[in-house]
Amino acid sequence: MIGDDLLGKLIKTQNRESLSDAAFARRLGVSRQLWQAVKSDRRKVSLSLLKAVARQFPELERDVVKFLKEAQ
């Protein structure tokens, strides 16, 4: 999983901003299908998705860095 903490925060952000999966994925620059697959743990997160998260949601940048450190 992309990191329970990071995924949870992404889902909370999506809910807080009242974005559908399609709208949230568009904001990240990925397909709805990819976002749903990541959410359901059917697909691993890519570096480009992590970059998009940090770019679109600067408040989650520390969580992205933490995830990358733990993944090494």
GROMACS elastic network, one bead per residue, 0.5 to 0.9 nm:
[ bonds ]
;  ai    aj funct       b0    kb
    1     4     6  0.67373   500
    1     7     6  0.80771   500
    1    38     6  0.76423   500
    1    39     6  0.83797   500
    1    40     6  0.85440   500
    1    41     6  0.54919   500
    1    42     6  0.85233   500
    1    43     6  0.81764   500
    1    44     6  0.67031   500
    1    45     6  0.79958   500
    2     5     6  0.84846   500
    2     6     6  0.69046   500
    2     7     6  0.62085   500
    2    38     6  0.74118   500
    2    39     6  0.85233   500
    2    41     6  0.77948   500
    2    43     6  0.89975   500
    2    44     6  0.65854   500
    2    45     6  0.59066   500
    2    67     6  0.76121   500
    3     6     6  0.53076   500
    3     7     6  0.59117   500
    3     8     6  0.82662   500
    3    67     6  0.63778   500
    3    70     6  0.89904   500
    4     7     6  0.51909   500
    4     8     6  0.58352   500
    4     9     6  0.84492   500
    5     8     6  0.51940   500
    5     9     6  0.61906   500
    5    10     6  0.86448   500
    5    63     6  0.76321   500
    5    67     6  0.87462   500
    6     9     6  0.51092   500
    6    10     6  0.61394   500
    6    11     6  0.86412   500
    6    60     6  0.77559   500
    6    63     6  0.58781   500
    6    64     6  0.69857   500
    6    66     6  0.89264   500
    6    67     6  0.74234   500
    7    10     6  0.50288   500
    7    11     6  0.61848   500
    7    12     6  0.85531   500
    7    38     6  0.86071   500
    7    39     6  0.71560   500
    8    11     6  0.51692   500
    8    12     6  0.61284   500
    8    13     6  0.85452   500
    9    13     6  0.60238   500
    9    14     6  0.85042   500
    9    60     6  0.77718   500
    9    63     6  0.87420   500
   10    13     6  0.50134   500
   10    14     6  0.61289   500
   10    15     6  0.85975   500
   10    53     6  0.83177   500
   10    57     6  0.89424   500
   10    60     6  0.82131   500
   11    15     6  0.61392   500
   11    16     6  0.84659   500
   11    39     6  0.81856   500
   12    15     6  0.50566   500
   12    16     6  0.58913   500
   12    17     6  0.84953   500
   13    17     6  0.61218   500
   13    18     6  0.83794   500
   13    19     6  0.87002   500
   13    57     6  0.86651   500
   14    17     6  0.53623   500
   14    18     6  0.60653   500
   14    19     6  0.53716   500
   14    20     6  0.74812   500
   14    21     6  0.79772   500
   14    24     6  0.64023   500
   15    19     6  0.62914   500
   15    20     6  0.82312   500
   16    19     6  0.79083   500
   19    22     6  0.77616   500
   19    23     6  0.55508   500
   19    24     6  0.55798   500
   20    23     6  0.51245   500
   20    24     6  0.60283   500
   20    25     6  0.83850   500
   21    24     6  0.51631   500
   21    25     6  0.59662   500
   21    26     6  0.84674   500
   21    32     6  0.58990   500
   21    33     6  0.86232   500
   21    35     6  0.70342   500
   21    36     6  0.70251   500
   22    25     6  0.51579   500
   22    26     6  0.60850   500
   22    27     6  0.86377   500
   22    31     6  0.72634   500
   22    33     6  0.83160   500
   22    35     6  0.82391   500
   23    26     6  0.50299   500
   23    27     6  0.62155   500
   23    28     6  0.87166   500
   23    32     6  0.79622   500
   24    27     6  0.51042   500
   24    28     6  0.64088   500
   24    29     6  0.86374   500
   24    30     6  0.87605   500
   24    32     6  0.79177   500
   24    35     6  0.81456   500
   25    28     6  0.50342   500
   25    29     6  0.60104   500
   25    30     6  0.51039   500
   25    31     6  0.56485   500
   25    32     6  0.52514   500
   25    33     6  0.84779   500
   25    34     6  0.79078   500
   25    35     6  0.58650   500
   25    36     6  0.86834   500
   26    30     6  0.58624   500
   26    31     6  0.67021   500
   26    32     6  0.74045   500
   27    30     6  0.77879   500
   27    52     6  0.84984   500
   27    56     6  0.73179   500
   28    31     6  0.86433   500
   28    35     6  0.89686   500
   28    49     6  0.70698   500
   28    52     6  0.53599   500
   28    53     6  0.64611   500
   28    55     6  0.85763   500
   28    56     6  0.67792   500
   29    49     6  0.80327   500
   29    52     6  0.71511   500
   30    33     6  0.83232   500
   30    34     6  0.65553   500
   30    35     6  0.69590   500
   30    49     6  0.75008   500
   30    52     6  0.89250   500
   31    34     6  0.52174   500
   31    35     6  0.64212   500
   31    36     6  0.86795   500
   32    35     6  0.51554   500
   32    36     6  0.61115   500
   32    37     6  0.85174   500
   33    36     6  0.51487   500
   33    37     6  0.60653   500
   33    38     6  0.86284   500
   34    37     6  0.50316   500
   34    38     6  0.61824   500
   34    39     6  0.85687   500
   34    43     6  0.74662   500
   34    45     6  0.89939   500
   35    38     6  0.51700   500
   35    39     6  0.61529   500
   35    40     6  0.86583   500
   35    43     6  0.88353   500
   36    39     6  0.50072   500
   36    40     6  0.61573   500
   36    41     6  0.85170   500
   36    42     6  0.84509   500
   36    43     6  0.88288   500
   37    40     6  0.51805   500
   37    41     6  0.60060   500
   37    43     6  0.52453   500
   37    44     6  0.82394   500
   38    41     6  0.50210   500
   38    42     6  0.60050   500
   38    44     6  0.61643   500
   38    45     6  0.63648   500
   39    42     6  0.77441   500
   39    43     6  0.82727   500
   40    43     6  0.77978   500
   41    44     6  0.69560   500
   45    48     6  0.83214   500
   45    49     6  0.64254   500
   45    50     6  0.72318   500
   46    49     6  0.52224   500
   46    50     6  0.64807   500
   46    51     6  0.87452   500
   47    50     6  0.50502   500
   47    51     6  0.61851   500
   47    52     6  0.86202   500
   48    51     6  0.50273   500
   48    52     6  0.62000   500
   48    53     6  0.86709   500
   49    53     6  0.62034   500
   49    54     6  0.87075   500
   50    53     6  0.50470   500
   50    54     6  0.63017   500
   50    55     6  0.85843   500
   50    61     6  0.88895   500
   50    64     6  0.64017   500
   50    68     6  0.89132   500
   51    54     6  0.51738   500
   51    55     6  0.60888   500
   51    56     6  0.85608   500
   51    61     6  0.88405   500
   51    64     6  0.82357   500
   52    56     6  0.58841   500
   52    57     6  0.80724   500
   53    56     6  0.53039   500
   53    57     6  0.55568   500
   53    58     6  0.75987   500
   53    60     6  0.71842   500
   53    61     6  0.74642   500
   53    64     6  0.77010   500
   54    57     6  0.53374   500
   54    58     6  0.51678   500
   54    59     6  0.77049   500
   54    60     6  0.60901   500
   54    62     6  0.83781   500
   54    63     6  0.87581   500
   54    64     6  0.67501   500
   54    65     6  0.89401   500
   55    58     6  0.58968   500
   55    61     6  0.79294   500
   56    59     6  0.89447   500
   56    60     6  0.89388   500
   57    60     6  0.56400   500
   57    61     6  0.71311   500
   58    61     6  0.51843   500
   58    62     6  0.83588   500
   59    62     6  0.73372   500
   59    63     6  0.84379   500
   60    63     6  0.51959   500
   60    64     6  0.63755   500
   60    65     6  0.88331   500
   61    64     6  0.50620   500
   61    65     6  0.62885   500
   61    66     6  0.85945   500
   62    65     6  0.50798   500
   62    66     6  0.60645   500
   62    67     6  0.85450   500
   63    67     6  0.61027   500
   63    68     6  0.86169   500
   64    67     6  0.50744   500
   64    68     6  0.62526   500
   64    69     6  0.86938   500
   65    68     6  0.50759   500
   65    69     6  0.61963   500
   65    70     6  0.86332   500
   66    69     6  0.51450   500
   66    70     6  0.61988   500
   66    71     6  0.85926   500
   67    70     6  0.51690   500
   67    71     6  0.61192   500
   67    72     6  0.89584   500
   68    71     6  0.50811   500
   68    72     6  0.66766   500
   69    72     6  0.56015   500
